[in-house]
Amino acid sequence: MDAHEVEARIESELTDAAATVSTPRDPDDDKHYAVEVVSSAFEGESLVDQHQLVHDALGEHLTRDIHAIELTTKTPE
Amino acid sequence: MSFEPEELSREEVQETVEETIEHNEVALFMKGTELMPQCGYSRKALGLIGQHRDDVATVDVLKATDDYRAALSEYSGRETIPQTSVDGEFVGGSDILEQLDENGDLAETLNA
């Protein structure tokens, strides 16, 4: 799963979401991504629930196609 | 003590997960052991917890990774490793520990 697919999937699953995906280790690494997500879906949610929303959006791809994401979640300013 | 790889049944894995979470204030399910973590994220989680607690119970999921993912998923709703629990409650993976640390909330979360 490439970085654009990860972004597209998160943006389509979460309300008003903007996802930025980068490769912290190696530009050709398609197993480890750093993911920053800004979404109004996070408002009022605990940190663990915010992460859960993103994990749910990726579903089985996380752990099957992708080894790990380094996740940062934020609400819109 | 045997150093042969252990064969764990799905039931044994389930039991290990339940008992570890129930009987330990702080539990970490990780890849590898405390002495030899096998994944950078597991190492990071261990290090962050270790700043505040020296009594974390660790479980190496690599002995039966798929069964551990299934058992952990039933408990926390996610199957990514590492996973931390405190007082039976799911806290999160290494990113959440790191963010709690940056916010100055990690000691409190870990009951330290």
N, CA and C atoms of all chains as a GROMACS GRO file, in nm:
protein
  567
    1MET      N    1   0.085  -0.119   0.000
    1MET     CA    2   0.000   0.000   0.000
    1MET      C    3   0.089   0.124   0.000
    2ASP      N    4   0.074   0.211  -0.100
    2ASP     CA    5   0.164   0.326  -0.102
    2ASP      C    6   0.105   0.443  -0.021
    3ALA      N    7   0.190   0.545  -0.003
    3ALA     CA    8   0.154   0.656   0.085
    3ALA      C    9   0.025   0.726   0.040
    4HIS      N   10   0.006   0.738  -0.092
    4HIS     CA   11  -0.114   0.805  -0.142
    4HIS      C   12  -0.240   0.726  -0.109
    5GLU      N   13  -0.231   0.595  -0.118
    5GLU     CA   14  -0.346   0.510  -0.083
    5GLU      C   15  -0.380   0.524   0.065
    6VAL      N   16  -0.277   0.531   0.148
    6VAL     CA   17  -0.301   0.546   0.293
    6VAL      C   18  -0.373   0.678   0.318
    7GLU      N   19  -0.324   0.785   0.255
    7GLU     CA   20  -0.389   0.916   0.270
    7GLU      C   21  -0.534   0.912   0.224
    8ALA      N   22  -0.555   0.854   0.106
    8ALA     CA   23  -0.689   0.852   0.047
    8ALA      C   24  -0.786   0.776   0.135
    9ARG      N   25  -0.740   0.666   0.189
    9ARG     CA   26  -0.826   0.582   0.271
    9ARG      C   27  -0.868   0.656   0.399
   10ILE      N   28  -0.772   0.720   0.465
   10ILE     CA   29  -0.804   0.792   0.588
   10ILE      C   30  -0.897   0.909   0.557
   11GLU      N   31  -0.868   0.982   0.449
   11GLU     CA   32  -0.949   1.099   0.416
   11GLU      C   33  -1.092   1.060   0.378
   12SER      N   34  -1.109   0.942   0.320
   12SER     CA   35  -1.246   0.903   0.282
   12SER      C   36  -1.325   0.849   0.400
   13GLU      N   37  -1.255   0.799   0.503
   13GLU     CA   38  -1.325   0.737   0.617
   13GLU      C   39  -1.357   0.836   0.729
   14LEU      N   40  -1.277   0.941   0.743
   14LEU     CA   41  -1.296   1.033   0.856
   14LEU      C   42  -1.351   1.168   0.810
   15THR      N   43  -1.436   1.226   0.893
   15THR     CA   44  -1.499   1.354   0.861
   15THR      C   45  -1.396   1.465   0.846
   16ASP      N   46  -1.406   1.544   0.739
   16ASP     CA   47  -1.318   1.660   0.717
   16ASP      C   48  -1.172   1.628   0.746
   17ALA      N   49  -1.127   1.516   0.699
   17ALA     CA   50  -0.991   1.476   0.736
   17ALA      C   51  -0.889   1.518   0.631
   18ALA      N   52  -0.775   1.566   0.681
   18ALA     CA   53  -0.660   1.589   0.594
   18ALA      C   54  -0.547   1.503   0.648
   19ALA      N   55  -0.500   1.411   0.566
   19ALA     CA   56  -0.393   1.320   0.609
   19ALA      C   57  -0.265   1.352   0.534
   20THR      N   58  -0.154   1.354   0.609
   20THR     CA   59  -0.024   1.372   0.547
   20THR      C   60   0.060   1.250   0.582
   21VAL      N   61   0.104   1.179   0.479
   21VAL     CA   62   0.177   1.055   0.501
   21VAL      C   63   0.318   1.070   0.448
   22SER      N   64   0.415   1.036   0.530
   22SER     CA   65   0.554   1.040   0.483
   22SER      C   66   0.625   0.912   0.521
   23THR      N   67   0.742   0.895   0.466
   23THR     CA   68   0.821   0.774   0.490
   23THR      C   69   0.942   0.811   0.574
   24PRO      N   70   0.934   0.786   0.705
   24PRO     CA   71   1.040   0.833   0.794
   24PRO      C   72   1.173   0.759   0.777
   25ARG      N   73   1.169   0.639   0.723
   25ARG     CA   74   1.293   0.561   0.717
   25ARG      C   75   1.363   0.574   0.582
   26ASP      N   76   1.285   0.546   0.477
   26ASP     CA   77   1.344   0.536   0.344
   26ASP      C   78   1.232   0.569   0.247
   27PRO      N   79   1.257   0.653   0.146
   27PRO     CA   80   1.148   0.691   0.054
   27PRO      C   81   1.081   0.571  -0.013
   28ASP      N   82   1.152   0.461  -0.028
   28ASP     CA   83   1.095   0.343  -0.095
   28ASP      C   84   1.031   0.244   0.001
   29ASP      N   85   1.033   0.278   0.130
   29ASP     CA   86   0.977   0.188   0.231
   29ASP      C   87   0.824   0.198   0.229
   30ASP      N   88   0.756   0.089   0.193
   30ASP     CA   89   0.609   0.093   0.192
   30ASP      C   90   0.551   0.013   0.308
   31LYS      N   91   0.629  -0.004   0.414
   31LYS     CA   92   0.583  -0.079   0.532
   31LYS      C   93   0.572   0.009   0.656
   32HIS      N   94   0.643   0.121   0.659
   32HIS     CA   95   0.644   0.209   0.776
   32HIS      C   96   0.613   0.350   0.732
   33TYR      N   97   0.506   0.406   0.784
   33TYR     CA   98   0.469   0.542   0.747
   33TYR      C   99   0.453   0.628   0.870
   34ALA      N  100   0.485   0.756   0.853
   34ALA     CA  101   0.448   0.855   0.955
   34ALA      C  102   0.321   0.921   0.904
   35VAL      N  103   0.218   0.923   0.985
   35VAL     CA  104   0.088   0.971   0.943
   35VAL      C  105   0.042   1.082   1.037
   36GLU      N  106   0.014   1.199   0.978
   36GLU     CA  107  -0.046   1.306   1.058
   36GLU      C  108  -0.186   1.330   1.004
   37VAL      N  109  -0.283   1.327   1.093
   37VAL     CA  110  -0.422   1.344   1.051
   37VAL      C  111  -0.486   1.460   1.127
   38VAL      N  112  -0.545   1.551   1.054
   38VAL     CA  113  -0.625   1.658   1.113
   38VAL      C  114  -0.769   1.629   1.076
   39SER      N  115  -0.857   1.615   1.175
   39SER     CA  116  -0.997   1.586   1.145
   39SER      C  117  -1.087   1.636   1.256
   40SER      N  118  -1.204   1.686   1.216
   40SER     CA  119  -1.301   1.729   1.318
   40SER      C  120  -1.362   1.608   1.389
   41ALA      N  121  -1.343   1.488   1.332
   41ALA     CA  122  -1.393   1.367   1.398
   41ALA      C  123  -1.324   1.344   1.534
   42PHE      N  124  -1.208   1.408   1.555
   42PHE     CA  125  -1.133   1.385   1.679
   42PHE      C  126  -1.184   1.471   1.794
   43GLU      N  127  -1.265   1.570   1.764
   43GLU     CA  128  -1.308   1.663   1.870
   43GLU      C  129  -1.381   1.589   1.980
   44GLY      N  130  -1.339   1.613   2.104
   44GLY     CA  131  -1.403   1.550   2.218
   44GLY      C  132  -1.363   1.405   2.241
   45GLU      N  133  -1.277   1.353   2.156
   45GLU     CA  134  -1.235   1.213   2.172
   45GLU      C  135  -1.101   1.208   2.247
   46SER      N  136  -1.083   1.103   2.328
   46SER     CA  137  -0.955   1.085   2.395
   46SER      C  138  -0.850   1.048   2.292
   47LEU      N  139  -0.723   1.061   2.334
   47LEU     CA  140  -0.612   1.029   2.243
   47LEU      C  141  -0.625   0.886   2.190
   48VAL      N  142  -0.657   0.794   2.278
   48VAL     CA  143  -0.664   0.654   2.235
   48VAL      C  144  -0.781   0.634   2.138
   49ASP      N  145  -0.891   0.704   2.159
   49ASP     CA  146  -1.004   0.693   2.065
   49ASP      C  147  -0.972   0.759   1.931
   50GLN      N  148  -0.895   0.868   1.936
   50GLN     CA  149  -0.853   0.933   1.810
   50GLN      C  150  -0.768   0.836   1.728
   51HIS      N  151  -0.675   0.770   1.796
   51HIS     CA  152  -0.591   0.672   1.724
   51HIS      C  153  -0.676   0.557   1.671
   52GLN      N  154  -0.776   0.517   1.752
   52GLN     CA  155  -0.860   0.405   1.711
   52GLN      C  156  -0.935   0.437   1.581
   53LEU      N  157  -0.980   0.561   1.566
   53LEU     CA  158  -1.053   0.600   1.445
   53LEU      C  159  -0.964   0.581   1.321
   54VAL      N  160  -0.838   0.619   1.335
   54VAL     CA  161  -0.746   0.605   1.220
   54VAL      C  162  -0.715   0.458   1.196
   55HIS      N  163  -0.694   0.383   1.303
   55HIS     CA  164  -0.670   0.238   1.287
   55HIS      C  165  -0.789   0.173   1.218
   56ASP      N  166  -0.911   0.211   1.258
   56ASP     CA  167  -1.031   0.154   1.197
   56ASP      C  168  -1.038   0.188   1.048
   57ALA      N  169  -0.998   0.311   1.014
   57ALA     CA  170  -1.003   0.352   0.873
   57ALA      C  171  -0.910   0.264   0.788
   58LEU      N  172  -0.800   0.225   0.844
   58LEU     CA  173  -0.704   0.143   0.768
   58LEU      C  174  -0.740  -0.005   0.773
   59GLY      N  175  -0.822  -0.043   0.870
   59GLY     CA  176  -0.870  -0.180   0.878
   59GLY      C  177  -0.757  -0.283   0.876
   60GLU      N  178  -0.777  -0.385   0.798
   60GLU     CA  179  -0.681  -0.495   0.797
   60GLU      C  180  -0.549  -0.460   0.728
   61HIS      N  181  -0.548  -0.348   0.653
   61HIS     CA  182  -0.422  -0.310   0.587
   61HIS      C  183  -0.313  -0.289   0.690
   62LEU      N  184  -0.355  -0.237   0.808
   62LEU     CA  185  -0.258  -0.217   0.914
   62LEU      C  186  -0.228  -0.353   0.976
   63THR      N  187  -0.105  -0.386   0.978
   63THR     CA  188  -0.046  -0.515   1.020
   63THR      C  189  -0.037  -0.613   0.902
   64ARG      N  190  -0.128  -0.609   0.804
   64ARG     CA  191  -0.112  -0.699   0.689
   64ARG      C  192  -0.016  -0.639   0.585
   65ASP      N  193  -0.057  -0.524   0.528
   65ASP     CA  194   0.026  -0.461   0.423
   65ASP      C  195   0.128  -0.365   0.482
   66ILE      N  196   0.088  -0.305   0.593
   66ILE     CA  197   0.173  -0.203   0.654
   66ILE      C  198   0.220  -0.257   0.788
   67HIS      N  199   0.348  -0.243   0.817
   67HIS     CA  200   0.398  -0.291   0.946
   67HIS      C  201   0.355  -0.196   1.057
   68ALA      N  202   0.375  -0.067   1.034
   68ALA     CA  203   0.347   0.026   1.144
   68ALA      C  204   0.326   0.166   1.092
   69ILE      N  205   0.243   0.242   1.164
   69ILE     CA  206   0.234   0.385   1.138
   69ILE      C  207   0.274   0.459   1.265
   70GLU      N  208   0.347   0.569   1.244
   70GLU     CA  209   0.376   0.661   1.355
   70GLU      C  210   0.269   0.768   1.343
   71LEU      N  211   0.178   0.769   1.438
   71LEU     CA  212   0.055   0.845   1.420
   71LEU      C  213   0.050   0.970   1.506
   72THR      N  214   0.014   1.081   1.444
   72THR     CA  215  -0.014   1.204   1.517
   72THR      C  216  -0.154   1.250   1.478
   73THR      N  217  -0.238   1.276   1.577
   73THR     CA  218  -0.375   1.320   1.547
   73THR      C  219  -0.400   1.460   1.602
   74LYS      N  220  -0.471   1.540   1.525
   74LYS     CA  221  -0.501   1.678   1.568
   74LYS      C  222  -0.641   1.715   1.526
   75THR      N  223  -0.699   1.812   1.598
   75THR     CA  224  -0.828   1.866   1.554
   75THR      C  225  -0.801   1.997   1.479
   76PRO      N  226  -0.890   2.037   1.388
   76PRO     CA  227  -0.867   2.162   1.314
   76PRO      C  228  -0.859   2.280   1.410
   77GLU      N  229  -0.772   2.378   1.379
   77GLU     CA  230  -0.757   2.497   1.463
   77GLU      C  231  -0.888   2.575   1.464
   78MET      N  232   1.479  -2.528   3.269
   78MET     CA  233   1.428  -2.430   3.175
   78MET      C  234   1.472  -2.464   3.034
   79SER      N  235   1.380  -2.464   2.944
   79SER     CA  236   1.410  -2.501   2.806
   79SER      C  237   1.426  -2.376   2.721
   80PHE      N  238   1.516  -2.381   2.625
   80PHE     CA  239   1.531  -2.269   2.534
   80PHE      C  240   1.476  -2.301   2.396
   81GLU      N  241   1.406  -2.412   2.386
   81GLU     CA  242   1.337  -2.445   2.261
   81GLU      C  243   1.221  -2.346   2.242
   82PRO      N  244   1.188  -2.316   2.116
   82PRO     CA  245   1.071  -2.231   2.095
   82PRO      C  246   0.948  -2.298   2.153
   83GLU      N  247   0.865  -2.220   2.221
   83GLU     CA  248   0.747  -2.279   2.283
   83GLU      C  249   0.631  -2.283   2.185
   84GLU      N  250   0.563  -2.393   2.184
   84GLU     CA  251   0.441  -2.402   2.106
   84GLU      C  252   0.325  -2.360   2.194
   85LEU      N  253   0.257  -2.257   2.156
   85LEU     CA  254   0.145  -2.209   2.236
   85LEU      C  255   0.015  -2.230   2.160
   86SER      N  256  -0.083  -2.284   2.227
   86SER     CA  257  -0.214  -2.298   2.163
   86SER      C  258  -0.286  -2.164   2.170
   87ARG      N  259  -0.388  -2.150   2.087
   87ARG     CA  260  -0.467  -2.028   2.086
   87ARG      C  261  -0.528  -2.000   2.223
   88GLU      N  262  -0.572  -2.108   2.292
   88GLU     CA  263  -0.632  -2.093   2.426
   88GLU      C  264  -0.528  -2.043   2.525
   89GLU      N  265  -0.406  -2.096   2.514
   89GLU     CA  266  -0.301  -2.053   2.607
   89GLU      C  267  -0.267  -1.905   2.586
   90VAL      N  268  -0.267  -1.864   2.461
   90VAL     CA  269  -0.239  -1.724   2.431
   90VAL      C  270  -0.348  -1.634   2.490
   91GLN      N  271  -0.472  -1.674   2.467
   91GLN     CA  272  -0.587  -1.600   2.522
   91GLN      C  273  -0.574  -1.586   2.674
   92GLU      N  274  -0.538  -1.698   2.737
   92GLU     CA  275  -0.524  -1.701   2.883
   92GLU      C  276  -0.410  -1.610   2.928
   93THR      N  277  -0.299  -1.616   2.855
   93THR     CA  278  -0.184  -1.531   2.890
   93THR      C  279  -0.222  -1.384   2.883
   94VAL      N  280  -0.294  -1.346   2.778
   94VAL     CA  281  -0.334  -1.207   2.763
   94VAL      C  282  -0.425  -1.166   2.879
   95GLU      N  283  -0.527  -1.246   2.906
   95GLU     CA  284  -0.621  -1.211   3.013
   95GLU      C  285  -0.553  -1.202   3.148
   96GLU      N  286  -0.471  -1.304   3.179
   96GLU     CA  287  -0.408  -1.307   3.312
   96GLU      C  288  -0.305  -1.197   3.328
   97THR      N  289  -0.230  -1.170   3.222
   97THR     CA  290  -0.128  -1.065   3.231
   97THR      C  291  -0.192  -0.930   3.257
   98ILE      N  292  -0.299  -0.902   3.186
   98ILE     CA  293  -0.367  -0.774   3.202
   98ILE      C  294  -0.431  -0.764   3.341
   99GLU      N  295  -0.489  -0.876   3.386
   99GLU     CA  296  -0.561  -0.877   3.512
   99GLU      C  297  -0.467  -0.866   3.633
  100HIS      N  298  -0.354  -0.935   3.626
  100HIS     CA  299  -0.270  -0.949   3.746
  100HIS      C  300  -0.154  -0.850   3.754
  101ASN      N  301  -0.140  -0.765   3.654
  101ASN     CA  302  -0.029  -0.670   3.657
  101ASN      C  303  -0.080  -0.528   3.639
  102GLU      N  304  -0.027  -0.439   3.724
  102GLU     CA  305  -0.070  -0.300   3.714
  102GLU      C  306  -0.034  -0.244   3.577
  103VAL      N  307   0.090  -0.268   3.534
  103VAL     CA  308   0.133  -0.221   3.402
  103VAL      C  309   0.180  -0.341   3.320
  104ALA      N  310   0.119  -0.361   3.204
  104ALA     CA  311   0.157  -0.472   3.116
  104ALA      C  312   0.191  -0.419   2.978
  105LEU      N  313   0.292  -0.479   2.916
  105LEU     CA  314   0.331  -0.441   2.780
  105LEU      C  315   0.342  -0.566   2.694
  106PHE      N  316   0.262  -0.569   2.589
  106PHE     CA  317   0.273  -0.675   2.489
  106PHE      C  318   0.364  -0.623   2.379
  107MET      N  319   0.474  -0.692   2.357
  107MET     CA  320   0.578  -0.638   2.270
  107MET      C  321   0.638  -0.746   2.181
  108LYS      N  322   0.714  -0.703   2.081
  108LYS     CA  323   0.789  -0.797   1.999
  108LYS      C  324   0.929  -0.810   2.058
  109GLY      N  325   0.962  -0.930   2.106
  109GLY     CA  326   1.090  -0.952   2.171
  109GLY      C  327   1.076  -0.942   2.321
  110THR      N  328   1.191  -0.943   2.387
  110THR     CA  329   1.191  -0.942   2.533
  110THR      C  330   1.246  -0.809   2.584
  111GLU      N  331   1.234  -0.789   2.716
  111GLU     CA  332   1.287  -0.667   2.776
  111GLU      C  333   1.435  -0.649   2.744
  112LEU      N  334   1.509  -0.758   2.744
  112LEU     CA  335   1.653  -0.750   2.718
  112LEU      C  336   1.683  -0.736   2.570
  113MET      N  337   1.597  -0.796   2.485
  113MET     CA  338   1.619  -0.791   2.341
  113MET      C  339   1.491  -0.760   2.265
  114PRO      N  340   1.449  -0.633   2.266
  114PRO     CA  341   1.332  -0.597   2.186
  114PRO      C  342   1.363  -0.620   2.038
  115GLN      N  343   1.264  -0.667   1.962
  115GLN     CA  344   1.286  -0.703   1.823
  115GLN      C  345   1.224  -0.603   1.726
  116CYS      N  346   1.175  -0.492   1.777
  116CYS     CA  347   1.112  -0.393   1.690
  116CYS      C  348   1.133  -0.257   1.756
  117GLY      N  349   1.161  -0.155   1.673
  117GLY     CA  350   1.189  -0.022   1.727
  117GLY      C  351   1.075   0.036   1.809
  118TYR      N  352   0.951   0.003   1.769
  118TYR     CA  353   0.836   0.059   1.840
  118TYR      C  354   0.821  -0.008   1.977
  119SER      N  355   0.848  -0.138   1.983
  119SER     CA  356   0.844  -0.207   2.112
  119SER      C  357   0.954  -0.154   2.203
  120ARG      N  358   1.071  -0.128   2.144
  120ARG     CA  359   1.182  -0.074   2.224
  120ARG      C  360   1.145   0.064   2.278
  121LYS      N  361   1.083   0.144   2.195
  121LYS     CA  362   1.045   0.279   2.237
  121LYS      C  363   0.943   0.274   2.351
  122ALA      N  364   0.842   0.186   2.336
  122ALA     CA  365   0.739   0.174   2.440
  122ALA      C  366   0.802   0.132   2.573
  123LEU      N  367   0.891   0.035   2.566
  123LEU     CA  368   0.958  -0.016   2.686
  123LEU      C  369   1.038   0.095   2.753
  124GLY      N  370   1.110   0.174   2.672
  124GLY     CA  371   1.192   0.282   2.725
  124GLY      C  372   1.108   0.389   2.792
  125LEU      N  373   0.996   0.423   2.730
  125LEU     CA  374   0.909   0.528   2.787
  125LEU      C  375   0.849   0.482   2.920
  126ILE      N  376   0.803   0.358   2.924
  126ILE     CA  377   0.746   0.305   3.049
  126ILE      C  378   0.855   0.297   3.155
  127GLY      N  379   0.974   0.255   3.112
  127GLY     CA  380   1.086   0.236   3.204
  127GLY      C  381   1.133   0.364   3.272
  128GLN      N  382   1.100   0.479   3.213
  128GLN     CA  383   1.135   0.605   3.279
  128GLN      C  384   1.059   0.621   3.410
  129HIS      N  385   0.944   0.555   3.420
  129HIS     CA  386   0.857   0.576   3.536
  129HIS      C  387   0.832   0.452   3.620
  130ARG      N  388   0.846   0.334   3.558
  130ARG     CA  389   0.813   0.211   3.630
  130ARG      C  390   0.924   0.109   3.605
  131ASP      N  391   0.960   0.036   3.711
  131ASP     CA  392   1.056  -0.073   3.688
  131ASP      C  393   0.988  -0.209   3.708
  132ASP      N  394   0.856  -0.210   3.708
  132ASP     CA  395   0.784  -0.334   3.736
  132ASP      C  396   0.684  -0.368   3.627
  133VAL      N  397   0.717  -0.331   3.503
  133VAL     CA  398   0.625  -0.362   3.394
  133VAL      C  399   0.635  -0.511   3.357
  134ALA      N  400   0.519  -0.572   3.339
  134ALA     CA  401   0.516  -0.712   3.296
  134ALA      C  402   0.515  -0.715   3.143
  135THR      N  403   0.616  -0.778   3.084
  135THR     CA  404   0.621  -0.782   2.938
  135THR      C  405   0.587  -0.921   2.887
  136VAL      N  406   0.520  -0.924   2.772
  136VAL     CA  407   0.488  -1.050   2.705
  136VAL      C  408   0.541  -1.039   2.563
  137ASP      N  409   0.619  -1.139   2.522
  137ASP     CA  410   0.673  -1.144   2.386
  137ASP      C  411   0.571  -1.209   2.293
  138VAL      N  412   0.512  -1.130   2.204
  138VAL     CA  413   0.407  -1.184   2.117
  138VAL      C  414   0.464  -1.268   2.002
  139LEU      N  415   0.594  -1.258   1.980
  139LEU     CA  416   0.652  -1.328   1.865
  139LEU      C  417   0.642  -1.481   1.877
  140LYS      N  418   0.612  -1.529   1.999
  140LYS     CA  419   0.596  -1.673   2.016
  140LYS      C  420   0.472  -1.725   1.944
  141ALA      N  421   0.376  -1.638   1.920
  141ALA     CA  422   0.253  -1.677   1.849
  141ALA      C  423   0.184  -1.550   1.801
  142THR      N  424   0.251  -1.480   1.709
  142THR     CA  425   0.209  -1.344   1.675
  142THR      C  426   0.062  -1.334   1.633
  143ASP      N  427   0.016  -1.420   1.543
  143ASP     CA  428  -0.121  -1.408   1.493
  143ASP      C  429  -0.223  -1.432   1.603
  144ASP      N  430  -0.196  -1.530   1.689
  144ASP     CA  431  -0.289  -1.557   1.799
  144ASP      C  432  -0.289  -1.442   1.899
  145TYR      N  433  -0.172  -1.382   1.923
  145TYR     CA  434  -0.168  -1.266   2.012
  145TYR      C  435  -0.244  -1.148   1.952
  146ARG      N  436  -0.229  -1.128   1.822
  146ARG     CA  437  -0.303  -1.017   1.758
  146ARG      C  438  -0.454  -1.039   1.777
  147ALA      N  439  -0.499  -1.162   1.759
  147ALA     CA  440  -0.642  -1.192   1.772
  147ALA      C  441  -0.688  -1.171   1.916
  148ALA      N  442  -0.612  -1.220   2.011
  148ALA     CA  443  -0.651  -1.208   2.152
  148ALA      C  444  -0.649  -1.062   2.197
  149LEU      N  445  -0.547  -0.988   2.155
  149LEU     CA  446  -0.537  -0.847   2.194
  149LEU      C  447  -0.649  -0.766   2.131
  150SER      N  448  -0.684  -0.802   2.009
  150SER     CA  449  -0.789  -0.730   1.938
  150SER      C  450  -0.923  -0.741   2.011
  151GLU      N  451  -0.948  -0.857   2.070
  151GLU     CA  452  -1.072  -0.873   2.146
  151GLU      C  453  -1.076  -0.783   2.268
  152TYR      N  454  -0.958  -0.759   2.323
  152TYR     CA  455  -0.950  -0.678   2.446
  152TYR      C  456  -0.946  -0.528   2.416
  153SER      N  457  -0.867  -0.489   2.317
  153SER     CA  458  -0.845  -0.345   2.294
  153SER      C  459  -0.908  -0.295   2.166
  154GLY      N  460  -0.951  -0.387   2.078
  154GLY     CA  461  -1.004  -0.343   1.950
  154GLY      C  462  -0.897  -0.317   1.846
  155ARG      N  463  -0.773  -0.338   1.882
  155ARG     CA  464  -0.669  -0.322   1.780
  155ARG      C  465  -0.565  -0.432   1.791
  156GLU      N  466  -0.502  -0.461   1.681
  156GLU     CA  467  -0.408  -0.573   1.683
  156GLU      C  468  -0.264  -0.531   1.659
  157THR      N  469  -0.238  -0.401   1.668
  157THR     CA  470  -0.100  -0.357   1.648
  157THR      C  471  -0.020  -0.379   1.776
  158ILE      N  472   0.108  -0.406   1.759
  158ILE     CA  473   0.201  -0.428   1.868
  158ILE      C  474   0.302  -0.313   1.862
  159PRO      N  475   0.346  -0.254   1.973
  159PRO     CA  476   0.317  -0.288   2.113
  159PRO      C  477   0.182  -0.233   2.162
  160GLN      N  478   0.136  -0.291   2.271
  160GLN     CA  479   0.017  -0.244   2.341
  160GLN      C  480   0.046  -0.240   2.491
  161THR      N  481   0.000  -0.132   2.553
  161THR     CA  482   0.020  -0.115   2.697
  161THR      C  483  -0.114  -0.114   2.769
  162SER      N  484  -0.120  -0.180   2.884
  162SER     CA  485  -0.238  -0.166   2.967
  162SER      C  486  -0.197  -0.126   3.108
  163VAL      N  487  -0.281  -0.047   3.172
  163VAL     CA  488  -0.259  -0.005   3.311
  163VAL      C  489  -0.389  -0.031   3.387
  164ASP      N  490  -0.377  -0.104   3.497
  164ASP     CA  491  -0.496  -0.139   3.577
  164ASP      C  492  -0.605  -0.200   3.490
  165GLY      N  493  -0.567  -0.282   3.395
  165GLY     CA  494  -0.666  -0.351   3.313
  165GLY      C  495  -0.722  -0.267   3.199
  166GLU      N  496  -0.682  -0.140   3.191
  166GLU     CA  497  -0.734  -0.053   3.085
  166GLU      C  498  -0.631  -0.040   2.974
  167PHE      N  499  -0.677  -0.047   2.850
  167PHE     CA  500  -0.588  -0.027   2.736
  167PHE      C  501  -0.544   0.119   2.729
  168VAL      N  502  -0.414   0.141   2.724
  168VAL     CA  503  -0.360   0.278   2.717
  168VAL      C  504  -0.325   0.315   2.574
  169GLY      N  505  -0.253   0.227   2.504
  169GLY     CA  506  -0.219   0.258   2.366
  169GLY      C  507  -0.086   0.198   2.324
  170GLY      N  508  -0.044   0.235   2.205
  170GLY     CA  509   0.083   0.190   2.150
  170GLY      C  510   0.193   0.292   2.177
  171SER      N  511   0.304   0.282   2.103
  171SER     CA  512   0.420   0.365   2.135
  171SER      C  513   0.395   0.513   2.104
  172ASP      N  514   0.313   0.541   2.001
  172ASP     CA  515   0.286   0.683   1.970
  172ASP      C  516   0.211   0.752   2.083
  173ILE      N  517   0.114   0.679   2.139
  173ILE     CA  518   0.035   0.738   2.247
  173ILE      C  519   0.122   0.757   2.372
  174LEU      N  520   0.207   0.659   2.403
  174LEU     CA  521   0.298   0.675   2.517
  174LEU      C  522   0.388   0.797   2.495
  175GLU      N  523   0.436   0.813   2.372
  175GLU     CA  524   0.525   0.925   2.342
  175GLU      C  525   0.452   1.059   2.357
  176GLN      N  526   0.329   1.061   2.308
  176GLN     CA  527   0.252   1.185   2.317
  176GLN      C  528   0.218   1.219   2.463
  177LEU      N  529   0.184   1.116   2.542
  177LEU     CA  530   0.159   1.138   2.684
  177LEU      C  531   0.285   1.190   2.752
  178ASP      N  532   0.401   1.137   2.712
  178ASP     CA  533   0.529   1.180   2.768
  178ASP      C  534   0.554   1.327   2.736
  179GLU      N  535   0.530   1.364   2.608
  179GLU     CA  536   0.552   1.504   2.566
  179GLU      C  537   0.458   1.598   2.641
  180ASN      N  538   0.336   1.552   2.667
  180ASN     CA  539   0.240   1.636   2.738
  180ASN      C  540   0.261   1.636   2.889
  181GLY      N  541   0.357   1.554   2.938
  181GLY     CA  542   0.382   1.546   3.081
  181GLY      C  543   0.280   1.462   3.156
  182ASP      N  544   0.204   1.381   3.085
  182ASP     CA  545   0.099   1.302   3.149
  182ASP      C  546   0.134   1.156   3.169
  183LEU      N  547   0.255   1.117   3.125
  183LEU     CA  548   0.286   0.974   3.124
  183LEU      C  549   0.296   0.914   3.265
  184ALA      N  550   0.361   0.987   3.357
  184ALA     CA  551   0.377   0.935   3.493
  184ALA      C  552   0.240   0.907   3.556
  185GLU      N  553   0.149   1.000   3.538
  185GLU     CA  554   0.016   0.985   3.596
  185GLU      C  555  -0.057   0.867   3.533
  186THR      N  556  -0.048   0.855   3.400
  186THR     CA  557  -0.114   0.745   3.331
  186THR      C  558  -0.062   0.610   3.381
  187LEU      N  559   0.069   0.606   3.412
  187LEU     CA  560   0.131   0.481   3.456
  187LEU      C  561   0.123   0.463   3.607
  188ASN      N  562   0.046   0.547   3.675
  188ASN     CA  563   0.034   0.540   3.822
  188ASN      C  564   0.170   0.549   3.891
  189ALA      N  565   0.263   0.624   3.833
  189ALA     CA  566   0.398   0.629   3.891
  189ALA      C  567   0.404   0.734   4.002
   0.00000   0.00000   0.00000
